[in-house]
Amino acid sequence: MTAVSCVRVGVSRGSVPVVHEVDLTVRKGEWLGLVGPNGSGKTTLLHALAGLIPASGEVRIAGVDPQRTGRRATARAVALMPQRPTVPEGVSVRELVRLGRTPHIARFGVESVHDREVVEEVLDRLDLEPLAARPAGALSGGELQRVVLARALAQEPEVLLLDEPTSALDIGHQQQVLDLVDSMRREHGLTVLAAMHDLTSAAQYSERLVLLDGGRVVADGSPAEVLTASRIAQVYGARVEVLHRPGSTPAVLPLPAAGETGNDSAGAGDAGGEGQ
Ligand SMILES: Nc1ncnc2c1ncn2[C@@H]1O[C@H](COP(=O)(O)OP(=O)(O)OP(=O)(O)O)[C@@H](O)[C@H]1O
């Protein structure tokens, strides 16, 4: 079953086209990683899929056309975790997470028992209980990032759009949040589209990667197919080695500039070289 389909999708920012003729299909329950250099159009595409900005072409996501469906109705099926969240002044962490329930609550209606249970469950699953009464505006960057993910999960979406979900997180919290999203995908058939810069992490969690460059899809396939050293050099201008470990997904290792061997070995060399 298809959860997301884009046919010749284009998006302009101001008068400048920044996403060009993107064709994309994502299966229900699939994790699709969106990768590409800065400015390649990842955020723009995610915002168009969430119906936040106009796009040309055809978009269907969780059975709705976000370009022609109201924000509220779209938000009952599609949640976006933004790269740069705005936090309403004075709200607590629990209140911010509760905002995720807004699309499900009738205007002038009150929260149901289910609404309250969902909020408490995501606070618990992300270990946010100890922060729940704190003002959201006074959190660290990483704490806020987990709270904003909690708000998106509280929407109980069919499709979750993640824009750099772990950019502010330490390695332990990166694994915690990506493992949680992955378990929700496996248990509930959640469909995930995640824009990520960490290519090793993107390869680990994504069943498929789509690589954007200059607003166009330049590669679409399994992580091993998309992440080759020559393609990363060409698209990112980066020196890397791609490690293929038995039974595991590819790992992308940055390499030092030619002639440099890294801090430790350079230091050892200066001190008299190896084996002395
Ligand atoms: N509001 C805007 N007005 C004008 N141009 C914009 C706007 N937002 C984005 N752009 C431009 O659109 C292009 C794509 O930006 P976008 O944020 O989608 O890239 P990205 O792949 O998400 O980048 P990054 O990895 O740096 O987050 C960039 O050239 C950017 O400068």
The ligand as an SDF file (V2000), in Angstrom:
LIG
                    3D

 31 33  0  0  0  0  0  0  0  0999 V2000
   11.8790   30.9920    2.6710 N   0  0  0  0  0  0  0  0  0  0  0  0
   12.7620   30.9170    1.6720 C   0  0  0  0  0  0  0  0  0  0  0  0
   12.9250   31.9380    0.8040 N   0  0  0  0  0  0  0  0  0  0  0  0
   13.8250   31.8620   -0.2020 C   0  0  0  0  0  0  0  0  0  0  0  0
   14.6120   30.7910   -0.4370 N   0  0  0  0  0  0  0  0  0  0  0  0
   14.4950   29.7620    0.4050 C   0  0  0  0  0  0  0  0  0  0  0  0
   13.5830   29.7620    1.5060 C   0  0  0  0  0  0  0  0  0  0  0  0
   13.7030   28.5920    2.1450 N   0  0  0  0  0  0  0  0  0  0  0  0
   14.6510   27.8950    1.5010 C   0  0  0  0  0  0  0  0  0  0  0  0
   15.1270   28.5920    0.4570 N   0  0  0  0  0  0  0  0  0  0  0  0
   16.1640   28.1440   -0.4850 C   0  0  0  0  0  0  0  0  0  0  0  0
   15.7100   26.9290   -1.0540 O   0  0  0  0  0  0  0  0  0  0  0  0
   16.8210   26.0400   -1.2240 C   0  0  0  0  0  0  0  0  0  0  0  0
   16.5030   24.7110   -0.5650 C   0  0  0  0  0  0  0  0  0  0  0  0
   16.4760   24.9260    0.8440 O   0  0  0  0  0  0  0  0  0  0  0  0
   16.1070   23.7800    1.8660 P   0  0  0  0  0  0  0  0  0  0  0  0
   15.9950   24.4020    3.2230 O   0  0  0  0  0  0  0  0  0  0  0  0
   14.9430   23.0300    1.3530 O   0  0  0  0  0  0  0  0  0  0  0  0
   17.4000   22.8510    1.7650 O   0  0  0  0  0  0  0  0  0  0  0  0
   17.8780   21.6610    2.7050 P   0  0  0  0  0  0  0  0  0  0  0  0
   18.2850   20.5480    1.8030 O   0  0  0  0  0  0  0  0  0  0  0  0
   16.8300   21.3480    3.7170 O   0  0  0  0  0  0  0  0  0  0  0  0
   19.1500   22.3040    3.3950 O   0  0  0  0  0  0  0  0  0  0  0  0
   19.8730   22.0700    4.8290 P   0  0  0  0  0  0  0  0  0  0  0  0
   20.5280   20.7240    4.7360 O   0  0  0  0  0  0  0  0  0  0  0  0
   20.8650   23.1720    4.8820 O   0  0  0  0  0  0  0  0  0  0  0  0
   18.8190   22.1370    5.9010 O   0  0  0  0  0  0  0  0  0  0  0  0
   18.0380   26.7370   -0.6670 C   0  0  0  0  0  0  0  0  0  0  0  0
   18.7460   27.3140   -1.7400 O   0  0  0  0  0  0  0  0  0  0  0  0
   17.4600   27.8000    0.2280 C   0  0  0  0  0  0  0  0  0  0  0  0
   18.3180   28.9300    0.3270 O   0  0  0  0  0  0  0  0  0  0  0  0
  1  2  1  0
  2  3  1  0
  2  7  2  0
  3  4  2  0
  4  5  1  0
  5  6  2  0
  6  7  1  0
  6 10  1  0
  7  8  1  0
  8  9  2  0
  9 10  1  0
 10 11  1  0
 11 12  1  0
 11 30  1  0
 12 13  1  0
 13 14  1  0
 13 28  1  0
 14 15  1  0
 15 16  1  0
 16 17  2  0
 16 18  1  0
 16 19  1  0
 19 20  1  0
 20 21  2  0
 20 22  1  0
 20 23  1  0
 23 24  1  0
 24 25  2  0
 24 26  1  0
 24 27  1  0
 28 29  1  0
 28 30  1  0
 30 31  1  0
M  END
$$$$
